[in-house]
Amino acid sequence: MWQLHQFPLCPFSRKVRLVMGEKTIAYELVRALPWERSEELARLNHAGRTPVLADPGRGIALADSRAICEYLEETVERSPLLSGSSAQRAEIRRLVALFDEGLYTDVTGPLLQEKMMKRVVTRQPPDSRALREAMRAAHEHLDYLDWLIDTRQWLAGPMLSLADLAAAAQLSVADYLGGIDWSGHEQTQGWYAVFKSRPSFRPLLQEKMEGIHPPSHYALVDA
């Protein structure tokens, strides 16, 4: 069976979990905290980062969420998440890169640094200026998501795709950390509420990071 090495607030691990949930692929979770620099994680991924998807019985270890997701897309036919014409697939990949890189760099990453790493690892108070900047940047990203949802059925086009999963994974972590103000973003909030009700998403809503509690609305599927 597949083993997914991850920790609860890793947005890239969450993206892989959503893909595996949509494709109904069985797996077990293995807790891996990159800041502890475990030998097992370093052996599976020399970069020492999550996620890593491994099947010890077959001697397979896959690292990097985009590589893992494309591997699963190529090897599991059901519930395709990277389909359509060449142009449509290019658009999906463009948005995945935007969310993995831009949304993470501007919003999710700073929130993780200030609200998780400083609390759990370095025992420092968060930088209020960095938090305000992350929330300001979140509004800009939500504006773009609002526009996508106004003009398309799903983020990349007429069908649910890997782009939706990538965005939902980042937003779920930011929301858990209280870094999303949904005011004025009813389109994205509605899309996200629909996504939260999907079976693939429910396990994420139930998982908690020790010592860090999400806001009361986090696990509500209609909020």
N, C-alpha and C positions, 0 to 999 in steps of 0.2 A: 504494500500500500504506500501511496505517497505520504511523505512527511513534509509539512510546511514549517520551516523555521522562521519564527516571527515574534513580534511582541504586539500587545493590543492596540497601541496607538501608532503603529507604522503604517502610513497611508498606502505605501506601495505593496505591503503584504495584504492590506485590505483589498486592493485592486485584484490581486491574484485570488483571494478568497471569493470575491464576487464572481470572477470568471469561473472558478471551479464550482461555485454554487449554481450559476446559470447553466453550466454544462453537466450538472449532477455527477461530478467526479468525487469519489470518496477520498478522504485524506484525514490525517490526524495532525493536530497542532503540537509543535515543539517550541517551548518558550526559549527565546534567544534574545539577550540584551546586548546589543553591540558594544555599549560602553564598558561592559565587563570583559571584553576581549577573550572570549572563551576559545579554547583550543579547537573544540568541535566546529564552531562557526568558521574559524579561520581555515580549518582543513577543507571545509566544503566550499568556501568562498574566500579567496586570499584577500579580498578587499575588506573582509570582516563586517559586511553589511547584510541586513535583511532586505527582502526575503530570499530564502533559498528553498527550492523545491527538490526533494531528494527521494529516490526509491532505492534503498540499500540493497534490496534483493536483485535489482537489475544493474546496480552499479552506476546509477544516474544521479547527477547533482547539477541542478540548473540555478544560475544566479542572474540577478537583474530582472525587475518585474516585467519590462517590455519583452525581453527575451523569453521569459517564462510564459507570458500570455500568448505570444506568437507561436511558441512550441505547442501549447495546448490547442490553439486554434488550428494548427496544421495536423494535429494527431487525433483530435476528437471532432467528429463531423457534426454532432448534434448542437443545436443552438448556436449557429455561427454568429460571431461578433465582429468580424472583419470581412464583410462581403460587399457585393455590388460591383459596379464597373471599376476600372482602374482609377478613374477620377474620384469616385466615391470612397474607395479604400485609401487613397491619398489624403482625402479630407479627414477621414477617421484618424489616420496616423498624425496628421497635423494637430488635431485637437488633443489627442493623447499627449503629444509632446508639450503642447501649451499648458495642459493641466499638470502633467508630471514635473515640468520645469518652472513655468511662470507662476502658477497658482501655489506650488510648493515653496518656491523661493520667496515670494512676496507675502504669503499668508501662513500656510501650514507650518513651514519650517521655523519662522520666527516664533510662532505660538508654541511649538514644541520646545524650542530653546528656552523661552521665558517661563512657560507654565509647567513643563515636565522636567527638562534637564536640570534647570536651576533648583527645582524643588527636590527631585529624587536623587540627583547625582552630586551637584556642587553645593547644595544647601545654601543658595543665595536667593535674595529677593528678586522678583522680576523687575525688569526695566519698564516703567510705565510708558515712557516715550516710544519704545519699541513696540509695545502692545497697541498703542494708539495708531502707530504707522501701519501695523498689520491689519487692523480693523478698517482703516481708511482704504488700504489696498484691496481689502475684501470687497468693499462697495464697488470698486472699479471692475473687478472680476465678475461680480454679480450682475452689474450692468450689461456686460457682454453676454453672460449666460441668459439674461432676460431677453436680449435681442435674438439669440439663437432659438430660444423657445418660442418667441413670437413668430418666427419665420419658418420653423421646421417642426415636424412632429416629434422627433427626438433630436438630440444635440447635433448629430452629424447628418441627419436626413430622415427618411421615412421609417427607418427601423432602429430598434435598440442596438447599440454597438458598443465596442470597447471604449469609445469616447465617453459615453454616459457613465460607464463603470469607473473610469479614471477620475472624472469630475466628482462623482458621488463619494469615492474613497477619500479624496482630499477634503471635501466639504464635511464629511462625517467626523474626521479628526478635528477640524477647526470648530465644528459645532460642539463636540464633546468638551473642548477646552474653553467654551464660552466666547469664541472669537468671531461669531457671526451675528450681525444685527440684520434680521430679515426685513426690517421696515422698508417699504418702498420696493421690495423685490418679490411681489406676490407670484410672478411667473415662475421664478426659480424655486421659491418655497413650495409652490404647488407641484412642480416637477419632482422635487426632492421628496415630498411627502408620498407621492405615488411610488417612487423608487424604494422608500423605506418599507413599504408594505409588501415588497417582493420577497418570496421565501429565501432568496440568496442573501438578502440584507439582514434578516432577523437575527442571525447569530451575532452579528456585529453589535447590534443594539443591546444584546444581553451581556456582552463581555466588558469588564471594567479593568482599569489600570489601578493597581494598588496605591492608595494614598492620594489619588486624584479622582474627584467625583464630578460627573457631568451635571449640567443644569437639568432642572426637572423636566423640561420639554424634550430632552434628547431622545429618549426611548419611545416617545409618543409617535405613532405612525401618521397621525393627522396634524402634526405640528412641525 
